[in-house]
């Protein structure tokens, strides 16, 4: 059968991978001129399989007033005359409970652990797939005793869900990652997870495109699908300008732009873009740069080593649907990076980027069928697109092929949001 995948970001490409593996003729449709040109281009670079807790958590609402008053806040909100923004915020507030957070975390972990296994399988089968991949682990560092104590109390719960982690005091953190030595007086401790990976998502996508083309997958770049139209028998065709793109199956993997597209069919999805920022800086020769992926818990900043570059990422701006770059947010990133790892790179000359991460209020992606027999959804991975992409693509392949899913899909349906 012929399957069309709308979107050539990391989720769209992994969807195409598993559909092609099931024997479908696959065409990937992308409005840009290259793969991974939007949200996947310069994300945080962490394949964070054990750190998938949703943004909606019990302590978030109490922190919001302080965050919203700070110019360097990790979360920023700008109200819009936008009913969808306010509806999303209300649903988000309702999801900020311990019960919902733990349920979402368990479901996300099942998806991320599947992704980790699939990544191992992919790399074993395709050893030439090169994207600065490294398995150096991840260290989350804490600057306050209260935050570190809370993290240690969560260790047993995390272990019960299959995470292998260890708590380290400040000296052990520095022994694990010497690039943190200058912060000795500021750190209370950290949680280290040895199974975490890092990699360049754009390079991964370019490599996947080459593999897919080798397997006969077609790509159409510069093609914008503007409408989904009902046809007979509760099926759908996609329209790009005056051309109808008919297929046996159509998978929507277009991130935040899925919302207006699905609205043409009357399908409402609770997605809202959380704008994130990153810097990518070439490392100075001879610098003592981090090897391990680092997350600065209080600052909500992540640092990932990508070969001879350092990727710094952070922020969650609920400010609208445009990926326009705010120089003040970029300046905050530069200042944080300079303070965290002074002397490893010229962060003033680092490449800056911002992108829209398509998030659901509960933090769970939508991987599901629709009321239309040939239309499928693979959207809403938020900041975890790279981490969850392979498993998300596999679940869509299972759905389309009508076989039992590799894991439970409970929580990932359109009705669950």
C-alpha positions in Angstrom: 0.0 0.0 0.0 1.0 3.6 -0.5 1.6 5.6 2.6 2.2 9.4 2.8 4.0 10.8 5.8 3.5 14.6 6.3 6.6 16.0 7.9 10.3 15.3 7.6 11.3 16.0 11.1 12.7 13.2 13.3 9.2 11.8 14.1 8.2 11.8 10.4 11.3 10.1 9.3 11.2 7.3 11.9 7.5 6.8 11.0 8.6 6.4 7.3 11.3 3.9 8.5 8.8 1.5 10.1 6.2 1.9 7.4 8.7 1.0 4.7 10.0 -1.9 6.8 6.4 -3.3 6.8 6.4 -3.3 3.0 4.6 0.0 2.3 5.5 2.3 -0.6 6.2 5.5 1.3 6.4 9.2 0.3 7.5 11.8 2.8 6.0 15.3 2.1 7.8 18.3 3.6 7.1 22.0 3.2 10.8 23.0 3.7 13.7 22.2 1.4 15.5 19.8 3.7 14.8 17.4 6.5 14.7 18.5 10.2 14.4 22.2 9.2 12.3 23.2 12.2 11.9 21.7 15.7 14.4 18.8 15.0 17.2 21.0 13.7 19.1 22.1 16.8 17.3 20.6 19.8 19.0 19.8 23.1 20.9 16.8 21.8 20.1 14.6 24.8 18.6 11.2 24.2 17.2 11.3 27.7 15.4 7.9 28.1 15.1 8.0 31.9 14.2 11.7 32.2 10.8 12.0 30.6 8.7 13.5 33.4 6.2 15.9 32.0 6.3 19.7 32.5 2.9 19.4 34.2 3.9 18.4 37.8 2.6 19.2 41.3 5.2 21.9 42.1 5.1 23.8 38.8 2.0 26.0 39.5 3.6 27.3 42.7 6.8 28.2 40.9 5.1 30.0 38.0 4.6 33.4 39.7 8.3 33.7 40.4 9.2 32.3 37.0 6.9 34.7 35.2 8.4 37.8 37.0 12.0 36.9 36.1 13.5 38.0 32.7 15.8 34.9 32.8 13.0 32.5 33.8 13.0 29.0 32.3 9.3 29.4 31.5 7.8 32.5 30.0 4.1 33.3 29.3 2.7 36.0 27.0 -1.1 36.0 26.9 -2.7 36.1 23.4 -6.2 36.6 22.1 -6.1 32.9 21.3 -8.8 30.5 22.7 -6.6 27.5 22.0 -3.8 29.0 24.2 -6.1 29.5 27.1 -7.8 26.1 26.7 -4.3 24.5 26.7 -3.2 26.4 29.8 -6.4 25.3 31.7 -5.8 21.7 30.7 -2.2 22.0 31.7 -3.1 23.3 35.2 -5.5 20.4 35.7 -2.7 18.0 34.8 -0.4 19.4 37.5 -1.3 16.7 40.1 0.9 14.0 41.6 -1.4 11.3 40.3 -1.4 12.6 36.7 2.4 13.3 36.7 3.3 9.8 37.9 0.9 8.2 35.4 2.3 10.3 32.5 5.9 9.5 33.6 5.2 5.7 33.7 3.6 5.8 30.2 6.4 8.0 28.8 9.1 5.7 30.3 7.5 2.7 28.5 7.8 4.6 25.3 11.3 5.9 25.9 12.7 2.5 26.9 11.2 1.0 23.7 13.0 3.8 21.8 16.3 3.0 23.5 16.1 -0.6 22.5 15.1 0.4 18.9 18.1 2.8 18.8 20.5 0.0 19.8 18.9 -2.2 17.1 19.1 0.5 14.5 22.8 1.3 15.2 23.7 -2.4 15.2 22.1 -2.8 11.8 23.3 0.5 10.4 26.8 1.1 11.8 27.5 3.8 9.2 24.7 6.0 10.6 26.7 8.9 11.9 25.3 11.7 14.1 27.9 12.3 16.9 26.2 9.6 18.9 27.7 9.0 22.4 26.7 6.9 25.3 28.4 8.9 28.1 25.5 9.1 30.5 23.7 12.1 32.0 24.3 14.0 35.2 21.6 16.2 36.7 23.2 18.7 39.1 21.5 20.4 41.9 22.4 23.7 43.5 20.1 23.6 46.5 19.8 21.1 49.3 16.1 20.9 49.1 16.1 20.1 45.4 18.8 17.4 45.8 17.1 15.8 48.7 13.8 15.6 46.7 15.7 14.0 43.8 17.3 11.4 46.1 13.8 10.6 47.5 12.6 9.9 44.0 15.4 7.4 43.3 13.5 4.3 44.6 10.5 5.3 42.6 12.5 5.7 39.5 14.2 2.4 40.1 10.9 0.7 40.4 10.1 1.9 36.9 13.4 0.5 35.5 15.7 3.5 35.7 19.3 2.7 36.9 20.6 5.8 38.7 22.9 6.8 41.5 23.0 9.8 43.8 26.4 11.6 44.0 27.6 14.2 46.4 29.3 17.3 45.0 32.8 15.8 45.0 31.6 12.7 43.2 29.9 14.8 40.6 33.2 16.6 39.9 35.1 13.3 39.8 32.5 12.0 37.3 32.7 15.3 35.2 35.9 17.3 35.9 34.6 20.2 33.8 32.4 21.0 36.8 35.3 21.6 39.1 34.9 25.4 39.2 31.4 24.9 40.6 32.5 23.0 43.7 31.2 25.5 46.1 27.8 25.8 44.3 26.7 22.2 43.9 24.9 20.1 46.5 25.0 16.9 44.4 23.7 15.2 41.4 21.9 12.1 40.0 23.8 10.1 37.4 22.2 7.8 34.8 24.8 5.9 32.8 22.4 4.7 30.1 21.6 8.1 28.6 22.9 9.0 25.2 23.5 12.2 23.2 23.6 13.0 19.5 22.9 15.6 16.8 19.3 15.2 15.7 19.8 17.0 12.4 22.6 14.7 11.4 20.5 11.7 12.5 17.7 12.9 10.2 20.0 13.4 7.3 21.4 9.9 7.8 17.9 8.5 8.0 16.9 10.2 4.8 19.8 8.6 3.0 18.9 5.1 4.4 15.2 5.6 3.5 16.1 6.7 -0.1 18.2 3.6 -0.4 15.2 1.6 0.4 13.0 3.3 -2.1 11.2 5.9 0.0 10.4 9.1 -2.0 10.8 12.6 -0.7 8.9 15.7 -1.9 10.4 18.9 -0.5 8.9 22.4 -0.8 5.4 21.0 -0.8 3.0 22.4 1.6 -0.2 20.5 2.4 -2.8 23.1 3.1 -6.0 21.0 3.5 -7.2 17.5 4.4 -10.4 16.8 2.5 -13.0 14.1 3.1 -13.6 11.6 0.3 -16.0 8.7 0.0 -16.1 6.0 2.6 -14.8 8.2 5.5 -11.4 8.5 3.9 -9.1 11.5 3.4 -7.0 13.0 0.7 -4.3 15.7 1.3 -4.3 18.8 -0.9 -1.1 20.8 -1.8 -2.1 23.8 -3.9 -4.2 22.4 -6.6 -2.9 18.8 -6.4 -4.6 16.0 -4.5 -2.1 13.6 -2.8 -4.1 10.4 -2.6 -2.8 7.5 -0.5 -4.0 4.3 1.2 -2.6 5.8 4.5 -1.7 9.4 5.5 0.3 10.0 8.7 0.4 13.4 10.2 3.8 14.2 11.8 3.9 17.9 11.3 4.2 19.0 14.9 2.6 22.3 16.0 1.4 23.0 12.4 -0.8 19.9 12.7 -3.4 21.9 14.6 -4.8 24.1 11.7 -4.3 21.3 9.2 -6.5 18.9 11.3 -9.0 21.6 11.9 -9.9 21.5 8.2 -11.5 18.1 9.1 -13.0 19.2 12.4 -10.4 17.3 14.4 -9.3 19.3 17.5 -6.0 18.3 19.0 -4.7 19.9 22.3 -1.3 20.9 21.0 0.4 24.2 21.8 4.0 25.2 20.8 6.5 25.7 23.6 9.3 27.7 22.1 12.8 26.5 23.0 16.2 27.9 22.3 19.7 26.5 21.8 23.3 27.5 21.1 25.9 25.4 19.3 29.5 26.3 20.0 32.7 24.8 18.6 34.9 23.8 21.6 38.2 25.5 22.1 41.2 23.3 21.5 42.6 21.9 24.8 39.6 23.1 26.8 38.4 20.9 29.7 34.9 20.5 28.2 32.2 18.2 29.5 32.0 14.6 28.2 28.8 13.7 30.1 25.4 15.3 29.2 24.6 17.8 32.0 21.3 19.2 33.1 21.4 22.2 35.5 18.2 21.5 37.4 17.6 24.9 38.9 18.4 26.7 35.7 16.5 24.2 33.5 19.4 24.2 31.0 20.8 21.1 29.3 24.3 20.7 27.9 25.2 17.9 25.4 28.6 17.2 23.9 28.3 16.6 20.1 31.8 15.6 18.9 33.9 18.8 19.0 30.8 21.0 19.7 28.7 21.8 22.8 25.0 22.2 22.5 23.2 24.3 25.1 19.4 24.4 25.2 16.6 25.5 27.4 13.5 27.7 27.9 9.8 27.0 27.4 8.1 30.1 26.1 4.3 30.0 25.8 4.2 33.1 23.7 2.5 32.3 20.4 2.9 30.2 17.2 5.9 31.9 15.6 9.4 30.7 15.8 10.8 34.3 16.0 14.0 34.6 18.0 14.0 36.8 21.1 17.6 38.3 21.5 17.0 38.5 25.3 16.4 34.8 25.6 19.5 34.1 23.5 21.5 36.4 25.7 20.3 34.5 28.8 21.5 31.2 27.2 24.9 32.8 26.4 25.3 34.0 30.0 24.3 30.7 31.5 26.7 28.8 29.3 29.6 31.1 30.1 29.0 30.7 33.8 28.5 27.0 33.6 31.5 26.1 31.5 33.8 29.2 31.3 36.7 28.9 28.9 35.5 26.0 26.8 34.1 28.0 23.9 33.4 31.5 22.7 29.6 31.5 23.4 29.2 35.0 22.0 29.9 33.5 18.6 27.8 30.3 19.0 25.1 29.6 16.5 21.7 30.4 18.0 18.4 28.7 17.1 14.8 28.5 18.3 12.0 26.1 17.5 8.5 25.2 18.4 8.0 22.1 20.5 4.5 20.7 20.0 3.3 19.8 23.5 0.1 18.4 24.9 -1.1 19.5 28.4 -0.3 16.1 30.0 3.0 15.8 28.1 1.9 12.6 26.3 2.2 12.3 22.6 -0.8 11.4 20.4 -0.1 8.2 18.5 -3.4 7.1 17.2 -5.9 6.5 14.5 -8.6 9.1 13.7 -12.3 8.7 12.8 -11.1 8.5 9.2 -10.0 5.1 8.0 -6.7 6.2 6.4 -5.6 9.0 8.6 -3.2 8.5 11.5 -1.6 10.9 14.1 2.0 10.9 15.4 2.3 14.3 17.1 2.8 16.0 20.4 6.2 14.7 21.6 7.1 18.1 22.9 10.7 18.4 24.0 11.2 14.6 23.8 10.9 14.3 20.0 14.4 12.9 19.5 14.1 10.6 22.5 10.7 9.1 21.6 10.9 9.2 17.8 11.8 5.6 17.1 9.2 4.1 19.4 6.5 6.6 18.1 7.3 5.5 14.6 7.2 1.8 15.6 3.7 2.2 17.2 2.3 3.9 14.1 3.7 1.0 12.0 2.0 -1.4 14.4 -1.3 0.5 14.1 -1.3 0.8 10.3 -0.4 -2.9 10.0 -3.1 -4.0 12.4 -0.8 -5.9 14.7 -0.5 -5.9 18.4 1.6 -2.9 19.6 5.1 -3.4 21.0 3.9 -1.7 24.2 0.6 -0.6 25.6 -0.7 2.5 23.8 -2.9 3.5 26.7 -2.6 7.2 27.3 -1.4 8.0 23.8 -4.8 8.1 22.1 -6.6 11.3 20.9 -9.4 10.7 23.4 -6.8 10.5 26.3 -5.7 14.1 25.9 
